[in-house]
Amino acid sequence: MARTAPTYEEVLAQVRRLDPIEQANLLEELASLVTQQMTAKRRRGIREFRGIGKELWKGVDAQEYVNRERDAWTG
């Protein structure tokens, strides 16, 4: 039989039975764990962006675009 994960309330009840030093240690560990997970989710490889927005450039000649931009800079 598969063991189910404890509920939030069950975990909280267990934490309340810890002494304050153990609670502080647990809090520090949880903060570190959450920070690592959040940081890992935000990091993306540059290759993941390949092809994004390509439909915006469909039918646009790259050199003509660059020339228009350069002309806009010089007035």
MIZABA-225628 format. One record per residue (C-alpha): residue in one letter; chain; x negated, y, z negated. Coordinates in pm, 1 decimal. Layout:
MIZABA-225628
  type  mol      east     north        up
     A    A         X         Y         Z
...
END
This chain:
MIZABA-225628
  type  mol      east     north        up
     M    A       0.0       0.0       0.0
     A    A    -134.5     342.4      97.5
     R    A    -206.1     582.9    -180.9
     T    A     -43.8     923.1    -138.2
     A    A    -222.4    1248.3    -211.1
     P    A    -126.9    1415.9    -536.5
     T    A     110.6    1709.4    -514.9
     Y    A       7.2    2064.1    -592.6
     E    A     193.2    2044.0    -923.7
     E    A      15.0    1721.9   -1020.6
     V    A    -324.7    1871.0    -944.4
     L    A    -239.1    2188.0   -1135.7
     A    A    -132.5    1981.4   -1436.7
     Q    A    -467.7    1800.5   -1427.5
     V    A    -657.5    2128.9   -1400.7
     R    A    -475.0    2263.5   -1705.4
     R    A    -606.8    1967.8   -1906.2
     L    A    -967.2    2064.1   -1827.4
     D    A   -1161.1    2281.1   -2068.5
     P    A   -1228.5    2640.3   -1958.4
     I    A   -1585.7    2568.9   -1846.2
     E    A   -1468.3    2282.5   -1625.0
     Q    A   -1191.9    2503.7   -1486.8
     A    A   -1447.8    2774.4   -1403.3
     N    A   -1673.0    2519.0   -1233.9
     L    A   -1378.2    2387.1   -1034.6
     L    A   -1280.6    2739.8    -932.8
     E    A   -1634.2    2806.0    -810.7
     E    A   -1637.5    2481.0    -610.4
     L    A   -1296.6    2555.1    -457.9
     A    A   -1399.7    2908.2    -361.1
     S    A   -1709.1    2771.3    -190.2
     L    A   -1511.1    2501.0     -10.2
     V    A   -1248.2    2743.2     116.8
     T    A   -1510.8    2995.0     228.2
     Q    A   -1695.1    2726.1     424.3
     Q    A   -1376.0    2609.0     592.1
     M    A   -1268.3    2961.0     684.3
     T    A   -1611.1    3043.4     823.9
     A    A   -1621.5    2724.1    1027.3
     K    A   -1284.6    2803.7    1185.4
     R    A   -1391.7    3152.0    1292.5
     R    A   -1709.9    3046.6    1468.1
     R    A   -1668.7    2981.5    1835.8
     G    A   -1914.6    2888.2    2103.2
     I    A   -1946.9    3128.0    2393.6
     R    A   -1865.0    2846.0    2633.7
     E    A   -1514.7    2817.4    2488.9
     F    A   -1429.1    3146.5    2656.6
     R    A   -1518.0    3030.0    3007.1
     G    A   -1233.8    3102.5    3246.3
     I    A   -1031.2    3316.6    3006.6
     G    A    -867.6    3601.0    3196.6
     K    A    -971.2    3470.2    3536.3
     E    A    -620.0    3532.5    3668.0
     L    A    -677.1    3905.1    3610.4
     W    A    -963.8    3901.4    3859.2
     K    A    -792.1    3698.7    4129.5
     G    A    -825.2    3881.5    4461.1
     V    A   -1068.0    4141.4    4324.0
     D    A   -1397.9    4180.8    4505.9
     A    A   -1664.4    4198.0    4236.3
     Q    A   -1896.2    4431.4    4425.0
     E    A   -1614.3    4673.1    4509.9
     Y    A   -1512.3    4678.5    4144.5
     V    A   -1867.9    4752.1    4030.0
     N    A   -1902.7    5027.0    4289.9
     R    A   -1577.6    5193.4    4172.9
     E    A   -1693.2    5177.9    3809.6
     R    A   -2030.3    5330.0    3896.3
     D    A   -1860.6    5606.5    4090.9
     A    A   -1640.2    5680.2    3789.5
     W    A   -1949.0    5723.9    3569.4
     T    A   -2113.5    5974.8    3799.6
     G    A   -1798.3    6168.6    3876.4
END
